[in-house]
Amino acid sequence: MNMENHFDVIIVGSGPAGLTAAIYTTRAALKTLVIAGEKWGGQLMLTSLVENFPGFPEGIMGPELMENMRKQAEHHGAVIKNNNFTEGDFTKRPFTLKTGVEEYTASAVILASGADARWLGVPGEVEKIGKGVSSCATCDAMFFRDRNIFVVGGGDSAMEEALVLAKVAKSVTLIHRRDAFRASEIMLQRAKDNPKITFLLNSEVVEVKGGMKVESAVVKNNQTGTTEEMPVDGIFVAIGHIPNTKFYQGIDLDEQGYIKVQDHYHTNIPGVFTAGDVHDRAYRQGITAAGFGAAAALEAERWLTTDGKGVDFVAN
C-alpha cells in the first residue's frame, strides 16, 4: 500500500456536506482527502446571494461561501483535489478510490457527492441560473417579492415550490407539459385553493429570454404547437433532482438513486458513510447539508476510533 496515497478518510464531494466533513475530520487529526471534482463546490457555486446561511446577517454570495469553506478545510490540513471520482472498490479495507488521475486508499469514506437539479435543457436557461432561474424556492423566494413567477413541473415538489413562492410573489403560474399532475391530491388541492396560483397545462417552456436577468419565456402549447413569448420575472424548475451515485458500486440505493442511510449516516458497507443531498430528498439546503457532513464526520471518527466496532454515538 502506497502510504503517501493512503488517507484515514476520503470524502467524495466538495459542497457544504463534503467540506464541513473535512473540517471535522482534519480537526480530529485524521488525514483527509477531498475528491472535489472538476466543478467543485456543489450547487451553491450556481447561487447568487445566500441569505439563509447562519452567520451572515447581510447574506453572502454562494461562490464566496464555498471558497471560505474550502479555505477553512485546507487551513486545518485537508488535501483537496479538483479531480472527478471515477471508481471505488468498497468490498474490502482499505477502500480503493480512483479518479481519472490517481488512485487512493482510505480506512473510511464519506460519500457527499450531492444531487444535481434536473434542468429543462432549453436555450437561455443555463445562462440565467442565479439570475432569475432557480430550482429552490426556499432559497430564493425572497428575491421575487411582488414579482410574476413561473414554476415548471407537475409533482409534489412543484406544488411546494408554488406554495412557497405564493407567499411573496405577485403571481405564480404553474406550467405542466401534461393535462394531469403526478402530485398527491392534497398538495394539488392546496395549490388550487391559493388565489395567487394559476395553471397552464399541456405547455412547456422552450426558451428563456432576457438581458442580465430573466425577462420573458417562450411557452409552447403541446396540443396546437403554437408558441407565445410571455413576460416573467423568475422561473423555478421543479422537475426533480439527479443524485450523483452512478459510480457507487455495491452501495445500497433507493428507487430514485439516493443512498440509503442505515443508521447515523452509515451506508450498508461498514466504514462507508454518507452526507448531504446524495441521500437527502427532503430538505436540500446548504445548512442541512453542512449538518449532515458534521454528523457523518463524527460517525467516521468514532468508527475509526473503535476499530469498526460501531458503538452507538452518545453526545457529550
N, C-alpha and C positions, 0 to 999 in steps of 0.2 A: 504493500500500500504506500502510495506517494504521500508522505505526511505533509508536504507543502500544500497539496491539494485536498487534504483532509480537514474537515471542519466539525466542530461539535454540533452545530446547527446550520443547515442550509435552508434559506427562505426563498421560495419561488414567488415572485411578485413584489412590486415596489410602490403600491398605493398606500393609503393610510394604514391598512392592516399589516402589510409586509414591513413597512419602515418602523411602525410602532413596535412590532415584534422584535425587530433588530435592535431597537433602543433598549428593550428589556433584556434580551439575551446577552448583549455585549456588556451591559452594566452588571450582569450576573457572572461576568468573566468567562463567558462561553465564546469560543472562537466562532465567528459568524460570517457566512457568505450570503449575500443577497443577489440572486439571479434576477436582475431588474427588467430585462427585456430592452430591445432597441427603442421602443416607445415606453419609457419608464414613467412612473408617477400615477398611473391609473386615470380614471375619468375626471378627476379634479384638474388635470392638465388641460382639459377642454372647457373648463368653467371660468367665468369671469370673476365677479365679486362673490365671495363666500361670506355670508353674514350670520350663519348659524353654527359656526365652529367656536366653542368657548375660548375666551382669552383675547378676542379681537373685537372690542366694542364698536369699532367703525368698519369692521369687515376686513377681509384680506383677499387678494387675488388668488385664485386656485393654484396657478403655477408657482407663485411665491410661497404659498403654504407648503407645497410639496418640496420645493427647494429647501425650505427650513427643516422639514422632517428629515430629508436626506442628509443635510449637513449635521444634524444632531446625531443621526445614526453613525455617520462617519467619524464624528468627534469622539464617540465612545468606542470606536475601533472596528466597526463593521466594514467588511470588504464588499464593495458594490460593483457588479459587473453589468454593463449595459448589453448583455447578450441574451438571445432568446433561448428559453428552455426547450429542448427537443425530445428528450427521452429520460425515463427514470426506471431503475430496477429496484423495486421495493420488496422483493422476495426474500432478501437476506440482508443482514447487517454486516459491515456498514453499508448503507444505501449508496447506490451509484446514480449520479445525475449528470446528464450531458447537455451541453449547449452546442451550437454549431462551431464553437472554437475550442472548447476544453472539456475535460472530464473531471468530476469531483466526487469525493465520498463524504458521507456525513453519518454521525451517530444518531441524529434526529433530524426530521424535516418538518417544515411548516409550509403548507400549500396555501398561498394567499394571492392567487393569480387573478382574482376578480371576475367580473362578468361585464361584457360589453352590451350597451344598448343596441337593440335591433333598429336600424335606421331605415328610412324609406328608400334610399338609393336614387333620389331624383336630383336633377340639376339644381344647383344653388343651395342644396341642403347643407353639405359639409362646410361650406364657406360661412354659413350663418350659425353654426353651433356656437353657443355662447353669445350670440348677437341677435337673439330672438327665437332661435331654435333650441329646444331643450328636451330632455327626457325625464325631468324631475320637477314636478310642481312643488313638492315640499321644499326643494332647494331654491326655486326661482320665482315662485308666485308673487312675492312682494315687489318684484321689479315690473309687474304688469298691472299695478293698481289702476283701475278705471280705463283699462285697455280692452280691445277686442281680440279674443284668443280663439285659435283652432286647437282642438285635441283630436288626434288621429288614432283610431283603434276601436275595438268592439268588445273587449273583455272587462273583467273587474278592474284591472289597472287603469283602463281608460276612464271608467266611471269615477274611480277615486281621484284621478288627476282632474277631471272636470269639476268635481265637487270641491276640491281644494281651491282651484282657480276661481270658482264662482264666488268665493268669499271676498275676493278683492277685485276681480275683473269687472269691466262694464258688461261684457257678454262673453259667453263661451259657446262655440259651435262644435259639436262632436261629429266628426266625419268618419263614416264607416263604409267600406267598399261593398258590403252586402246589405240585404234588407232585413236581416235578423242578427241579433247580438249573441255572443258567447258568454256575456256577463250573467251572473246569477240574477234571479228575478228581483231580489231585494235591492241589489246595487243599481240595477236598471231603473227600478221604480223611484229610488231616491233621486237619481239624475232627472227623471221625467218630472218629478214633483218640484224641481228647482226652477223658478221662473227665469233665471238667467241662462239656463242651458237649453239650446235648441239642437235638433238633429238633422244631419244631411246624409241620407243613406244612398247606397248604390253609387258612391262617389269616392274619388281618390285625389289626393294632392299629387300633381305630376311635375310641378316646378315651384321653387321658392324664389322670390324676386325681391330686389331692394338694393340699396347702396351699402352704407355702413351697417345697416340693420335690416331686419325683415320689414317689408312694406306691403307685400301682397303675395298671393299664392294663386297658381293656376290649378283649378279644380276640374276634373273630368267626370262627366256622368257616364257610368259604365253601361247604361242601357241605351242611351242615344248616341254616345260617342262625342257629344259636344263638350267644349271646354269654356270656362269662364275665368277671367282674372278677377280675384276678389281681394279687396283691401283687408289687411290683418296686421296686428302688431306683434303677435307671437304665435309660434306653432309648437305644440307639445306632442311628441311622438310617443305613443304608449302601445307598442305592438310587441312588447316582450324584450327579454334580455337573453344573451347567449353566454353561459358560464364557460370560462376558459379551462376546460378539463379534458380536451381531446387527447392529450398526451399522457394522461394519468392511468397507465395500465395497472389493473389489479386493485384500484381504489373504488370502493362501492359508491355508485352514483344513484340519484333518484331518477324518476321517469323523465324529468326535464334536464337532466345532465348536471345537476348540482351535487356537490359532495355531501354524502350522508354523515352527519355528526353522531358519533356513538355516545359519548359522554364527556363533558368538559372539553370539547373541541378535539377529541380523538377521532381518527378515521378507523376503518376496520383493520388497519395494519398497525400493530404496536410500534410506537416511535414516530409515526407519521401523523401530524396534526393539521388542522385547517383553520383559517380565519378570514372573515370578511365576506364580500359579495359572492365569492365562489361557492359558499354554502348558504348565504343569507338571501332568501327570496322575499322577506317581509319588510325590511327597513331600507337597505341600500343607501345609507347615509355615511358621510365621511367619519363622523364621530362614533357611530356604532361600529364601523369597520376598525377604527383605531382601538376601541374597547375590546373587540374580538381578538385583535392582534396581541394586545397586552395579555389577555387571558390565555391564548394559545402559547405564548412565550413562557408564562408562569407554569403551565402544564408541562411543557417540554423540559423546562429546568427541573421540575420536581421528578419527572420521569427519568431523566438522566441521573439525577442525584440518588435515586432509589434503584438504579440499575434496571429500570424497566419493570419494577415490581408493581407499579401502578397504584400506590396508596392514594386514598381519597384526598382531594385538596381541602384543606381547612384554613380559612382566613385567620391571619394573626390578629 
